[in-house]
Amino acid sequence: MGNESGARVLARRGAGPLVAACSVVVGLLGLVACQGTGDGQSGDSAGSVDSVASGVQSGEVQMSGGYVVGPNGYLLQPDDPDMVEPVLPAIAKEPSVEGAEAFIHYYLDLLAHSWYTGDTEKLEAVSGNSCKFCKGRIETIEDVYAKGGWEHGLSYEMTLLKEPILADDGRVGFIGALRESSHVVYQNSTLYHGDFTEYDMQLQSKWIDGEWILFAGIVKGER
């Protein structure tokens, strides 16, 4: 993470834990609504590990909910040929407002890619040391994959609603609408479907040690 000694952090809301009293579905940047069974919950059960274990042991290709069941009884993540690792554009390497904006879009693409692969190393490298927004997403991704889960189909698109805001300490703030695609998350042996959602959000980037890092974020309307 970038060095941010003496830097002021933007306050944020809605940084609740991934797991609540009921099953949690994926939504903004990895978090979605929590609904009880029978109340219109969008999550579809993938079946228990025990119920498919016998078929897996027989060597036959087992399916559950349209997904292949792996040797350990967990559903396997389908391939997504459209999900390629984003490349930091040249303009995002410049200490300009345009560079800061290009970096923000790169960060969101990298976040979606990290959700797909479970690899958060590069995401962490462009996240500020004191960015709670960043740390929360990284920890959530790592937790899902550590327990045999995965994500599929997630992407983000942000449209700026105001001109970038420049702070005296070098931060650049962006206020916009974040559109999140429909996607699937497999967690705790259950499939959850996240619908297309739009949120209001604010992100701040800062030029530190010759590169942009994500300094802070606020999500409005996060469920």
C-alpha positions in Angstrom: 0.0 0.0 0.0 1.1 3.6 -0.5 2.8 5.5 2.2 0.3 8.0 3.7 2.0 9.4 6.8 0.1 12.5 8.1 -2.7 12.1 5.5 -6.3 12.8 6.4 -8.8 10.1 5.7 -12.2 10.8 4.2 -15.0 9.5 6.5 -17.2 6.7 5.1 -20.4 4.9 6.0 -21.7 1.4 5.6 -18.6 -0.6 6.3 -20.5 -3.4 7.9 -19.3 -7.0 8.0 -19.9 -9.4 5.1 -21.8 -12.0 7.2 -24.9 -11.0 9.1 -27.5 -13.1 11.0 -28.8 -14.4 7.7 -27.2 -15.2 4.4 -25.5 -12.3 2.7 -25.6 -11.7 -1.0 -23.0 -9.8 -3.0 -23.7 -6.2 -3.8 -21.6 -3.0 -4.0 -17.9 -3.8 -4.3 -18.7 -7.2 -2.9 -21.6 -6.6 -0.5 -25.3 -7.1 -1.1 -28.6 -7.2 0.7 -29.5 -9.8 3.4 -32.9 -11.4 3.0 -34.6 -14.3 4.7 -35.8 -17.4 3.0 -39.3 -16.9 1.6 -39.0 -13.1 1.6 -37.9 -12.9 -2.1 -34.3 -13.9 -1.4 -32.3 -13.9 -4.6 -29.9 -16.6 -3.4 -30.4 -20.1 -4.8 -29.1 -22.9 -2.7 -26.4 -25.0 -4.4 -27.2 -28.0 -2.2 -25.2 -29.4 0.6 -21.7 -30.9 0.1 -22.9 -34.2 1.6 -25.7 -34.5 -1.0 -23.3 -34.4 -4.0 -20.3 -36.1 -2.4 -21.3 -39.6 -3.5 -21.6 -38.6 -7.1 -18.2 -36.9 -7.0 -16.5 -39.9 -5.6 -17.9 -42.1 -8.4 -15.9 -40.1 -11.0 -18.9 -38.8 -12.9 -19.3 -35.2 -13.8 -21.8 -33.9 -11.2 -23.8 -30.7 -11.8 -25.7 -28.6 -9.3 -27.6 -25.5 -10.2 -26.0 -25.5 -13.6 -22.5 -25.6 -12.1 -19.9 -28.4 -12.1 -19.3 -29.9 -8.6 -15.6 -30.3 -7.8 -13.8 -33.2 -6.1 -14.2 -31.6 -2.7 -18.0 -31.2 -3.2 -17.9 -27.5 -3.8 -19.2 -25.9 -7.0 -16.5 -24.9 -9.5 -16.2 -21.3 -10.7 -17.0 -21.1 -14.5 -14.5 -19.5 -16.8 -15.1 -15.9 -18.0 -13.2 -15.1 -21.2 -14.2 -11.5 -20.9 -12.5 -11.1 -17.5 -8.9 -10.1 -18.2 -6.5 -8.4 -15.9 -6.7 -4.6 -16.4 -3.6 -2.6 -17.4 -2.9 0.7 -15.9 -3.2 3.2 -18.8 -0.3 5.6 -19.5 -2.4 8.6 -18.5 -3.0 7.1 -15.1 0.8 7.4 -14.5 0.6 11.2 -14.8 0.2 13.5 -11.7 -2.8 15.3 -13.3 -6.6 15.4 -12.8 -7.0 13.4 -15.9 -4.5 10.9 -14.6 -6.4 10.7 -11.3 -9.7 10.0 -13.1 -8.1 7.3 -15.2 -6.7 5.7 -12.1 -10.1 5.6 -10.5 -11.6 3.7 -13.4 -8.6 1.3 -13.4 -9.1 0.7 -9.7 -12.7 -0.3 -10.2 -11.7 -2.7 -13.0 -9.0 -4.1 -10.8 -11.4 -4.6 -8.0 -13.8 -6.6 -10.2 -10.8 -8.7 -11.5 -9.7 -9.4 -7.9 -13.3 -10.5 -7.1 -13.1 -13.0 -10.0 -9.6 -14.4 -9.3 -9.4 -14.0 -5.5 -6.0 -12.5 -5.9 -5.8 -9.1 -4.1 -2.0 -8.5 -4.3 -2.2 -5.8 -7.0 -5.4 -4.3 -5.5 -3.6 -3.9 -2.2 -0.6 -2.3 -3.9 -2.8 0.6 -5.2 -4.7 1.0 -1.9 -3.8 3.5 0.7 -2.5 2.3 4.1 -5.3 4.1 6.0 -8.0 3.4 3.4 -10.7 1.5 5.3 -12.8 1.3 2.2 -10.0 -0.5 0.4 -9.1 -2.8 3.3 -12.7 -3.9 3.8 -13.0 -5.0 0.2 -9.7 -6.8 0.2 -10.6 -8.7 3.4 -14.0 -9.7 2.1 -12.6 -11.1 -1.1 -9.9 -13.1 0.7 -12.4 -14.4 3.2 -14.8 -15.7 0.4 -12.0 -17.5 -1.4 -10.4 -18.9 1.7 -13.6 -20.7 2.4 -13.9 -22.2 -1.1 -16.1 -19.5 -2.5 -15.9 -17.5 -5.7 -17.5 -14.7 -7.8 -18.6 -14.6 -11.4 -19.8 -11.8 -13.7 -19.1 -8.7 -11.7 -18.1 -5.4 -13.3 -18.3 -1.7 -12.5 -19.0 1.4 -14.4 -18.7 4.9 -12.8 -20.2 8.0 -14.3 -19.0 11.3 -12.8 -21.8 13.7 -11.7 -19.6 16.6 -10.8 -16.2 18.1 -11.7 -13.3 16.6 -9.8 -12.6 18.3 -6.5 -9.0 19.2 -5.7 -7.8 19.4 -2.1 -4.8 21.4 -0.9 -2.9 18.2 0.2 -3.0 16.7 -3.3 -6.1 14.6 -3.1 -8.5 14.5 -6.0 -12.2 13.7 -5.2 -14.7 12.2 -7.5 -18.5 12.1 -7.0 -20.5 9.9 -9.3 -22.9 7.0 -9.9 -21.5 3.5 -9.8 -23.3 0.9 -11.8 -22.7 -2.7 -10.7 -23.6 -5.6 -13.1 -25.6 -8.6 -12.2 -23.3 -11.4 -10.9 -23.1 -14.6 -8.9 -21.3 -15.3 -5.7 -20.8 -18.8 -4.3 -20.3 -18.7 -0.5 -20.9 -21.2 2.3 -22.1 -23.8 -0.2 -24.8 -21.5 -1.5 -25.2 -19.5 -4.7 -26.3 -15.9 -4.4 -27.4 -13.7 -7.3 -26.7 -10.0 -7.2 -28.9 -7.9 -9.4 -27.9 -4.8 -11.4 -27.6 -2.0 -8.9 -26.6 1.7 -9.0 -25.1 3.6 -6.1 -24.0 7.1 -5.3 -20.4 7.1 -4.3 -17.3 9.2 -3.7 -13.8 8.1 -4.2 -10.5 10.0 -3.5 -7.2 9.4 -5.1 -3.8 10.8 -4.0 -0.5 11.1 -5.7 2.1 9.5 -3.4 5.6 8.4 -4.2 5.2 8.9 -7.9 1.9 7.0 -8.3 -1.8 7.3 -7.6 -3.4 5.3 -4.8 -7.0 5.0 -3.7 -7.1 7.2 -0.6 -10.6 6.8 0.7 -14.2 6.0 -0.4 -17.8 6.6 0.6 -20.7 4.5 -0.5 -24.2 5.9 -0.3 -27.2 3.6 -0.3 -25.1 0.5 0.4 -27.4 -2.2 1.7 
